[in-house]
Amino acid sequence: MLHSIASPLDGFVSSLQTWLYIDLVQPLLFKFGWMDYDEDTYDALYPVIVGLLTIVTMYVLLRPLEAWRPVERWTSRKGVRVDVFYTWLSKLGLFNLFFFVLFQPIFDKTQVWLRYHGIANINLDTLWPGVTSQPLVAFAIYLIVLDFAGYWFHRWQHRFGLWWELHAVHHSQRQLSLWSDDRNHLLDDVLQAGFFAAIAIAIGVAPAQFVVLTAVTNFAQSVQHANARLPFGPLLERLIVSPSFHRRHHAVGYGHEGTAYGCNFGVLFPWWDMLFRTASWNRTVEPTGIRQQFEGETYGEGFVAQHWLAFVRIARRLRLRRAGEGGASAA
C-alpha cells in the first residue's frame, strides 16, 4: 500500500535507509558486537528517517508563515526552545514503532485463539472487496478510525484528574508554535503509543502503513499548533482541524480547565466534536495555557522540571483524595 501511495518518496526513504545502515550503522554494530540486533536496527531506521523528513518539512513550510503572519508577536522565543527538544524526541517515531512491534506477537497469539474459536478476523480493508481494498481508500479508513479513537483518547486525558496532570505538560505552553504538538509528558507518550499501536494492529494496519499514518497525523498537528494565521474558511475548517479551532482548545477558560469541561478535542477532523457537541467555532484569540499558571503555580520551564512537577501534582491529588476519603470515613 505504501508503495502505491507514494512510491517515489518510499524509494527515497528506502535508499537512505540502506545507505545509512551499510555505511554507518552496520560497522558500528559489528565493532561493538551487537550484530544480533542488525535486522531490528535496520527496520527502525525507516521511521527515524520519515520523522526526520517530517521535522525538516514542517520547519521549512511553517516557520516562514509564523514569521510572516503570526497570531501573537513575542519579544522572546525562549519558552519555545524546550518544545524543539520534545519534537526531536517524539517525531523520530521510535515510541510508536516500539509499541507496534511489542504488541504484534500478542496480537498474533490472539488471532490464533480467535480463529480456533471460529471468530472472524478484523480487517477493515476487506469490508467492501474492490473498494476498501484500494490503497487510498484503505488508508483513509485507517486514518478515520484512528482519528475517532484519538478524539476519545484526548477527551479522557482531560476527564481523569491523574491523567490530566500528565497532559497538563502539553497545555502549559503559553507560546503555541509549530513545535508545541510534541510537548508531552513521556509517560503520556507511552500510554498514547501503546493505545494507538494496539488499535492499528487490531484493524489490520501494517508496520509501514502505521509509519505513514503517524507521519501524516504528526505533521497535521504541527500545523494546528503553528503561531500563524492560516485562513481555512468556514467550509475547510469543518473538514480539517484548523489552527484557530485547535487554539480554542488551548485557550484559558474555554478549552480545558482541568477536568471540568472542554472543547475542540479533534485530532485531525472536527467531525467528532460536531457529532458529540464539543465544538467551538469562536475565533477570538485568547491567552493560552492553564489558569493555575496565571494564579502563580509553576509547571516547569525545562524538560526535567516539567516531568517532575507532573508527578508532584499527581502525588498531591492522591494525598487530597486519601484525606477526603479519611474525612468521609471519620464522619
Secondary structure, DSSP 4 states (H G I P E B T S, - for coil): -HHHHHHHHHHHHHHHHHHHIIIIIHHHHHHTT-GGGHHHHHHHHHHHHHHHHHHHHHHHHHHHHHHHS-SS--S--GGGHHHHHHHHHHHT-HHHHHHHHHHHHHHHHHHHHHHHTTPPPP-GGGSSTTTTTSHHHHHHHHHHHHHHHHHHHHHHHHHSHHHHHHHHHHHT-SS--TTGGG---HHHHHHHHHHHHHHHHHTT--HHHHHHHHHHHHHHHHHHH-SS----HHHHTTTS--HHHHHHHHBTTTT-TTTT------SS-THHHHHTT----------BS-HHHHTT----SSHHHHHHHHHHHHHHHHHHHHHHHHHHHH-
